[in-house]
Amino acid sequence: MFRAVTTRSWSNWQFAVRYHAYPGPRLSPRDFTPLELRARGYQKSTHGRADVPPLAFAFDIDGVLLRGPNTIPAARRALAMLEGANPTGRKIPYILLTNGGGTSEQARCQKLTDQLGFKIDLHQFVQSHTILKSVVHRYTDSPVLVLGGRNDDVRKVAEGYGFKQAYTTLDVLAWNPAVWPFHDLTPSERESTKTVDFSKTPISAIFVFHDPRNWALDIQIICDVILSRGIIGAPQGTRLSNYGRRPPDLIFCNPDVLWGSDFPRPRLGQGAFRIAFQAVYKTLTGSEYYDVQYGKPTEATYRFVKQVLKDRFKDLYGDAAVRLPNIYMVGDNPESDIAGANAAGWSSVLVHTGVYDPQQGPPAHEPTHQARDVEEAVKWAIERELSKRY
């Protein structure tokens, strides 16, 4: 059974988390789970409903757990609480939900494990383009354009998802340098390209997986694909009936206009790239092009993540997990983290270690709570939920 939280119990556990001083032998930063919990083995077949935690967490990464390449100090202490270093002595499930991307889930989980000091499994991690796994069947054998990241990194991710004909804007530039004469391919970029005749390759969809590195090149080629109806270089308005194709789909995976890095001020993100493209396209045609948007705060992404959490709870607690408990979204961006969580009916905690600066006024979307950092956010949420039971 979960036991009540007292000021004294939290004080003792907070001291333990901060100084790695747990009951029993001294533990390493990677081994924060209490010995009592590890000895029990925590087999899901033994769980009753009373053992199912009353809450779960979804954490943004940049500006919450990390700032650029650096781990925010409070992050490890917060995750230590969820791994069992809390007054309940139980693990509290959590996932990491980010609008970042550009690499495979496997590679990012390994890197996060190294950065955070706790093992992050695939079933605990959702990045902006993970949701594309649920739609890849529509495009498996169709030529698609994938944008973002360095060289052909996102192509490799797309192929891992099941896209069999994924091409990059660097492929297009290698095919015909006149497409954008203001950029010469570097040796590494050229090495990453595939030889394709795009005059005979109808592009059925454009996926912006990650933040583009060359906005001008990518905006030009998106416009070429759309205005020539999928055949790059064909006359504008080419009839799709000649190719048996419909207008190319345009999918963005991250609506963040700003994101927090190790630079003192927020940086422009993929959402800004989308705005720039639509402004150019509207200038050329008089109207914006229809696109599909994934990523926080979209309903589709939060619906996808909710299913991931359901699967996680079922894996941990089996039949005892009748329904999801209260979910707490901890983020630094009111426009994505807080807006999405509020719309999904989750509790939301806005931290002050990333995009949002409380000195600039109230947030555009009001969170359930504000906290100095992720450690304070986790402590507040646990206290709040356990106080409802006692």
VENLINTA-V155251 format. One record per backbone hydrogen bond with DSSP energy under -1.0 kcal/mol. NH is the residue of the N-H (numbers start at 1). CO is the residue of the C=O. Records with the same first field share a line. If there is no record, write none. Layout:
# VENLINTA-V155251
NH->CO  CO
This chain:
# VENLINTA-V155251
10->6
11->7
12->8
13->9
14->10
15->11
16->12
17->13
18->14
19->15
20->16
21->16
31->28
38->34
39->35
40->36
46->43
47->44
51->48
52->49
56->326
57->93
58->328
59->95
60->330
63->66
64->61
65->61
66->61
67->70
70->67
72->65
75->72
78->74
79->75
80->76
81->77
82->78
83->79
84->81
85->80
86->84
89->86
92->82
95->57
96->124
97->59
98->126
108->104
109->105
110->106
111->107
112->108
113->109
114->110
115->111
116->112
117->113
124->121
125->122
126->96
128->100
130->127
132->129
133->130
134->131
135->132
136->132
138->135
139->136
142->139
144->165
145->205
146->167
147->207
149->211
153->150
156->152
157->153
158->154
159->155
160->156
161->157
162->158
163->158
164->140
167->144
172->168
173->169
174->170
175->171
176->172
179->176
183->180
190->186
191->187
192->188
193->190
200->197
203->230
204->143
206->249
207->145
208->251
209->147  207
210->147
218->214
219->215
220->216
221->217
222->218
223->219
224->220
225->221
226->222
227->223
228->224
229->226
230->225
231->228
234->231
237->227
238->235
242->239
243->240
244->240
245->240
249->204
251->206
252->292
253->208
259->267
267->259
269->257
271->256
273->269
274->270
275->271
276->272
277->273
278->274
279->275
280->276
281->277
282->278
283->279
284->280
285->281
286->282
292->250
294->252
298->295
302->298
303->299
304->300
305->301
306->302
307->303
308->304
309->305
310->306
311->307
312->308
313->309
314->310
315->311
316->312
317->313
318->314
320->317
321->318
322->320
326->54
328->56
329->347
330->58
331->349
337->333
338->333
339->334
340->336
341->337
342->338
343->339
344->340
345->342
346->341
347->327
349->329
350->369
351->331
356->332
360->357
361->358
369->348
371->350
377->373
378->374
379->375
380->376
381->377
382->378
383->379
384->380
385->381
386->382
387->383
389->386
